[in-house]
Amino acid sequence: MNILIKNTTIVTMDGEKIIQNGNILIEGNIIKKVFVGEVDESHTKYIDTIIDGSGLCSLPGFINCHTHVPMTLLRGEGEGKSLMKWLKESIWPKEEQFKKEHIKVGASLAFIEMIKSGSTTFNDMYLHEREIIESAIENKIRGFFGYTIMGEKWREHFKKSKELHNLINSLQYDKMKNYTVAPHSPYLLSEEALNEIAIYAKEKGSIIHTHIAETKDECNIIKERYGTTPVKFLKRCNVFESKVVAAHSIYLDDEDMDIYKNNGVSAIYNPQSNMKLASGVAKIKELKEKNINVCLGTDGTSSNNNLNMFEEMETGAMLQKLHYEDPAIFNGYEMLQMATVNGAKALGIEKLGKICEGYIADVVMLNMKEAEMMPDKNLLSNLVFSANGGEVLHVIINGEIIMKNKEMIYIDEEKILFESNKLAKNLI
């Protein structure tokens, strides 16, 4: 499909460059041209669809770097509990009841929520990834998938993780390396397990997606077992010999941060989940000062409780301002970077996260005439601190229109909403 978007305000994310009354020409899945001026026959000759962008803002799709998408069915479970109690008493017992239908419906519900709030790529970690992949392919959203490896059943999980790797290779999903190795965390895996996982990931050239230093409890467990921090323990297990995306990364000392920096680790900032579970505040200012790549993720819906990256940007900025008592830090552009280009870097995707020639055509278009977007004095600030996601009208993923005028093209939204509610209510 070839698409022309006319007369739109373009937030390129190529620096703070904003183009007024610009045009975006998409050929296949690639942005062929970004230009200002009259549209002539040379631009429209092979066009299948023209979108009038008047009064709309176009920006790159958001990249949600840490999710557990089927947990939409557990939204609201275990309210008011700390992480460990929440997992053991509320989440894991319900997840044990999940069957294939729960996973597919829960994933589709997540995709509706993500697409409608501007996310075009997600990085998932869960126990039933095959069904999530099937749903992602059906619904035309880009995902990265890792089978969670944890606990006493880690060898069984590791085997399924390898099977998932082979499945994705056979599908040639999205023509990318959309597979990750996903050890849950250092506190739920032995040194032997982590060493084996590290060897496999290095052999396959795979990203490792894991939770690191999320809570004080986790740090105390690792300190008691191994006499060190979670980061230093993972280094001992050779985990950082592969590309690592590290969810949460709250309790890091200077040496831990240097390990991140020296090994190219990307820290995933999850402010709403961390606040809701009272886990702590990540030291994003210090991470950025050390030139460590920081991206953004929502975590699962039962600890957030949504998948809205607009909210994540706003909360993430405000939490850092409050924590450091500095209103000048983390402006709109910096938060948009975390949600777009930094996410692409974390997942190793070249040519994604910007609206520039030669980049993958993931474009989100917002209605700038909504009350909360007025006046339009500072667009980048408005996008982060005023927008709520309800402004999203059109979504293009990989050069294909996935949502038009707020209507999902590939997902039967009414059906998924009905089925998700029924399945969630039937969990014991």
C-alpha positions in Angstrom: 0.0 0.0 0.0 1.2 3.5 -0.9 -0.1 6.3 1.3 0.2 10.1 1.1 -0.4 12.2 4.2 -1.0 15.8 3.2 -0.8 19.1 5.0 0.1 17.8 8.5 2.2 19.0 11.4 5.1 16.6 11.6 7.0 15.8 14.8 10.0 14.2 13.2 12.0 13.2 16.3 15.0 14.0 14.2 16.1 16.4 16.8 13.4 18.8 17.9 12.6 19.5 14.3 8.9 20.1 13.7 7.5 20.6 10.1 4.4 22.7 9.6 2.1 21.9 6.7 4.2 19.0 5.7 3.6 15.9 3.6 4.6 12.3 4.2 4.9 9.9 1.2 4.8 6.2 2.2 5.7 3.5 -0.3 5.2 -0.1 1.0 6.4 0.0 4.6 9.0 2.8 4.1 8.7 6.6 4.4 9.8 7.5 0.9 9.7 11.3 1.2 9.0 14.0 3.8 8.5 17.4 2.2 6.8 20.8 2.3 5.0 22.3 -0.7 2.5 21.5 -3.3 1.6 17.9 -4.0 1.7 17.2 -7.7 1.1 14.2 -10.0 4.6 12.8 -9.3 3.6 12.2 -5.7 0.1 10.8 -6.3 0.6 8.7 -9.4 1.0 5.4 -7.6 -0.9 6.4 -4.4 -3.6 4.0 -3.0 -4.8 6.3 -0.1 -4.6 10.0 0.6 -5.1 11.2 4.2 -5.9 14.8 4.8 -3.7 15.9 7.7 -5.2 19.3 8.2 -5.5 20.1 11.9 -3.6 16.8 12.7 -0.2 16.2 14.1 1.8 13.2 12.9 4.5 11.6 15.0 6.3 8.2 15.2 4.5 5.4 16.8 5.4 4.7 20.4 7.5 1.7 21.4 6.3 0.1 24.7 9.5 -1.6 25.8 8.1 -3.7 28.7 4.8 -5.4 28.7 3.0 -8.6 29.7 0.0 -8.1 27.4 -2.4 -10.9 28.4 -2.5 -9.4 31.9 -5.2 -7.2 30.7 -7.5 -9.9 32.0 -6.1 -9.3 35.5 -6.6 -5.5 35.5 -7.4 -4.5 39.1 -6.2 -7.7 40.8 -4.4 -7.5 44.1 -4.9 -3.8 44.7 -2.9 -2.4 47.5 -0.3 -5.2 47.8 3.5 -5.0 47.5 5.1 -6.7 44.6 5.9 -10.0 46.3 2.5 -10.4 47.9 0.8 -9.2 44.7 2.6 -11.9 42.6 2.2 -14.8 45.0 -1.4 -14.1 46.3 -3.1 -12.5 43.4 -1.4 -12.8 40.0 0.3 -16.2 39.8 -2.8 -18.2 41.1 -5.0 -16.5 38.4 -2.4 -17.0 35.7 -2.3 -20.7 36.3 -5.9 -20.8 35.1 -5.1 -19.2 31.8 -5.8 -21.3 28.7 -5.2 -20.4 25.0 -8.4 -18.5 24.8 -7.5 -16.3 27.7 -4.1 -15.4 26.1 -5.5 -14.6 22.7 -8.4 -12.5 24.0 -6.2 -10.8 26.6 -3.6 -10.0 24.0 -6.2 -8.6 21.5 -7.6 -6.4 24.3 -4.1 -5.1 25.0 -3.6 -4.4 21.3 -6.8 -2.3 21.1 -5.7 -0.3 24.1 -2.1 0.2 22.7 -3.1 1.1 19.2 -5.8 3.5 20.3 -3.2 5.3 22.4 -0.5 5.5 19.8 1.7 2.4 20.4 2.9 0.6 17.3 5.5 -1.7 18.8 5.7 -3.6 22.1 8.2 -5.8 23.9 6.5 -8.7 25.7 7.5 -11.3 28.3 5.0 -14.0 29.2 4.4 -17.7 29.5 2.2 -18.3 26.5 3.9 -16.3 23.7 2.7 -18.5 20.8 -0.9 -17.3 21.2 0.3 -13.7 21.6 2.3 -14.0 18.4 -0.7 -15.4 16.5 -2.9 -12.5 17.8 -0.2 -9.9 16.9 0.1 -11.2 13.4 -3.7 -11.2 12.9 -4.0 -7.7 14.3 -1.0 -6.2 12.4 0.9 -4.9 15.4 4.7 -5.2 15.8 5.8 -7.2 18.8 9.0 -8.6 20.4 8.4 -11.9 22.2 10.1 -13.7 25.1 8.9 -16.8 26.9 9.4 -16.1 30.7 11.9 -18.4 32.3 11.6 -18.7 36.0 11.4 -20.8 39.2 11.8 -24.5 39.6 10.4 -25.1 36.1 13.1 -23.0 34.5 14.3 -25.9 32.3 10.8 -26.5 30.9 10.4 -22.8 30.3 13.9 -22.6 28.7 12.9 -25.4 26.3 9.7 -23.6 25.4 11.7 -20.4 24.9 13.9 -22.1 22.3 10.8 -23.5 20.6 9.5 -20.0 20.4 12.7 -18.8 18.8 12.3 -21.5 16.1 8.7 -20.6 15.6 9.5 -16.9 15.0 12.3 -17.8 12.6 9.9 -20.0 10.6 7.2 -17.3 10.5 9.7 -14.6 9.5 7.5 -12.4 11.6 7.9 -8.8 10.5 11.2 -9.7 8.9 13.0 -8.7 12.1 14.6 -10.6 15.0 11.5 -10.4 17.1 12.6 -13.0 19.6 14.1 -12.3 23.0 15.4 -14.5 25.8 13.4 -13.6 28.9 14.8 -14.8 32.2 12.3 -13.3 34.7 14.8 -11.9 37.2 17.9 -12.8 39.2 15.9 -13.6 42.3 13.7 -16.2 40.6 16.6 -18.0 38.8 19.7 -19.9 40.0 23.3 -19.0 39.0 23.3 -22.3 36.9 20.1 -21.2 35.1 21.3 -17.7 34.3 24.7 -19.0 33.0 22.9 -21.4 30.6 20.6 -18.7 29.4 23.5 -16.3 28.9 25.4 -18.8 26.8 22.3 -19.5 24.6 21.5 -15.8 24.1 25.1 -15.1 23.1 25.1 -18.0 20.6 21.9 -16.8 19.0 22.7 -13.1 19.1 19.5 -12.5 21.0 18.4 -9.7 23.2 17.9 -10.6 26.8 14.7 -9.0 28.3 14.6 -9.2 32.1 13.5 -7.5 35.4 16.5 -6.0 37.3 16.6 -4.3 40.7 12.9 -3.7 40.9 12.5 -3.7 44.7 14.4 -3.5 47.9 13.2 -7.1 48.7 14.8 -8.4 45.5 18.1 -6.6 46.3 18.1 -8.1 49.8 17.5 -11.6 48.5 20.4 -11.3 46.1 22.6 -9.8 48.9 21.8 -12.7 51.2 22.4 -15.4 48.6 25.4 -14.0 46.8 26.7 -11.1 48.8 26.3 -8.6 46.0 23.8 -6.5 43.9 21.5 -8.0 41.3 23.5 -6.2 38.5 26.8 -7.5 39.7 25.4 -11.0 40.1 24.1 -11.0 36.5 27.5 -9.8 35.3 29.0 -12.8 37.1 26.6 -15.0 35.2 27.7 -13.4 31.9 24.3 -12.1 31.1 25.7 -8.8 29.9 27.6 -10.5 27.1 24.4 -10.1 25.1 22.3 -7.0 24.5 20.1 -6.5 27.6 16.9 -4.5 28.1 16.5 -4.1 31.8 13.0 -3.4 33.1 12.7 -1.2 36.2 16.4 -0.8 37.1 15.5 1.2 40.3 18.1 0.2 42.9 21.4 0.7 41.1 24.6 2.0 42.7 27.3 3.8 40.7 29.1 0.5 39.9 25.9 -1.0 38.6 25.4 2.0 36.3 28.9 1.7 35.0 28.2 -2.0 34.2 25.1 -0.8 32.3 27.2 1.8 30.4 30.1 -0.4 29.6 27.9 -3.2 28.3 25.4 -1.2 26.4 22.4 -2.1 28.6 19.1 -0.2 28.0 17.2 0.7 31.2 13.4 0.5 30.8 11.7 3.2 32.9 8.3 2.0 34.3 7.1 5.0 36.4 3.4 4.2 36.9 3.9 0.6 37.8 6.8 1.5 40.2 4.6 4.1 41.9 1.5 1.9 42.1 3.4 -1.0 43.8 5.5 1.5 45.8 8.6 -0.1 44.4 10.7 3.1 44.3 12.0 5.8 41.9 14.5 5.0 39.2 17.5 7.3 39.0 16.8 8.4 35.4 18.8 11.6 35.8 22.0 9.7 36.8 21.4 7.1 34.1 21.2 9.8 31.4 24.2 11.6 32.7 26.2 8.4 32.1 24.8 8.3 28.6 22.9 5.1 29.3 20.0 4.5 26.9 16.7 4.9 28.8 13.4 3.8 27.1 9.9 3.6 28.4 7.4 0.8 29.2 4.1 0.5 30.9 4.6 -2.9 32.5 1.4 -5.1 32.7 -2.1 -3.7 33.2 -2.5 -5.3 36.6 0.3 -3.1 38.0 -0.2 0.1 36.0 -3.3 -0.3 35.3 -3.2 0.7 31.6 -1.0 0.5 28.5 -1.1 4.2 27.7 2.3 5.7 26.8 1.0 9.2 26.9 0.3 8.8 30.6 3.6 7.0 31.0 5.5 10.0 29.5 3.7 12.5 31.7 4.0 10.6 34.9 7.6 9.7 34.2 8.6 13.4 33.7 6.6 14.6 36.8 8.0 11.9 39.0 11.6 12.8 38.1 10.9 16.5 38.6 9.5 15.9 42.1 12.2 13.4 43.0 15.0 15.7 42.1 13.1 18.9 43.1 14.0 20.3 39.7 11.2 21.5 37.4 13.6 22.1 34.5 14.5 18.4 33.9 12.8 16.0 31.6 11.0 18.2 29.1 8.5 17.1 26.4 11.2 16.2 23.9 13.2 14.1 26.3 10.1 12.0 27.2 9.2 11.6 23.5 12.7 10.4 22.8 12.3 7.7 25.5 9.0 6.6 23.9 10.2 6.5 20.3 13.9 6.6 19.2 15.3 5.3 22.5 12.9 2.3 22.4 14.0 1.5 18.8 17.7 1.6 20.0 16.9 -0.7 22.9 15.3 -3.3 20.7 18.0 -3.0 18.0 15.6 -1.8 15.3 17.4 0.5 12.8 15.3 3.1 11.0 12.4 3.2 13.4 11.2 5.9 15.8 11.5 8.9 13.5 9.5 10.4 10.6 12.4 10.7 8.2 13.1 9.4 4.7 14.1 5.7 4.7 12.5 5.0 8.0 9.9 2.3 8.7 6.4 3.8 8.3 4.9 3.8 11.8 2.9 7.0 12.0 0.4 8.1 14.6 -1.9 11.0 13.8 -3.6 13.1 16.5 -6.4 15.6 16.4 -4.9 18.9 17.5 -8.3 20.6 17.7 -9.2 18.9 21.0 -9.6 21.3 24.0 -6.7 19.9 25.9 -4.4 20.6 23.0 -5.2 24.3 22.9 -3.5 26.8 22.6 -0.8 25.3 20.4 2.1 27.4 21.7 4.3 24.4 22.7 3.5 21.3 20.7 6.1 19.0 22.4 4.9 20.0 25.8 1.3 19.5 24.9 1.9 16.0 23.6 3.5 14.9 26.8 1.7 17.0 29.5 -1.7 17.6 27.9 -2.6 14.7 25.5 -4.3 11.7 27.0 -4.4 9.4 24.0 -8.0 10.1 23.1 -6.7 12.5 20.4 -5.4 9.6 18.3 -7.4 9.4 15.1 -5.3 7.3 12.7 -2.5 4.7 13.2 -0.2 3.3 10.5 2.0 0.4 11.3 4.6 -0.9 8.9 3.0 1.1 6.1 -0.5 -0.2 6.7 -3.5 1.7 8.1 -4.4 -0.2 11.3 -6.9 2.4 12.7 -8.8 5.0 10.8 -11.0 7.7 12.4 -10.7 5.7 15.7 -12.1 2.5 14.1 -10.0 -0.6 14.3 -9.5 -2.2 10.9 -8.4 -5.7 11.8 -9.8 -6.2 15.4 -13.5 -6.8 16.2 -13.4 -4.5 19.1 -16.9 -5.2 20.3 -16.3 -8.9 20.3 -13.0 -8.7 22.2 -14.5 -6.4 24.9 -17.3 -8.8 25.5 -15.2 -11.9 25.6 -12.5 -10.4 27.8 -15.0 -9.4 30.4 -16.6 -12.8 30.4 -13.3 -14.7 30.7 -12.0 -12.4 33.5 -15.2 -12.9 35.5 -15.0 -16.7 35.2 -11.5 -16.9 36.8 -11.6 -18.4 40.3 
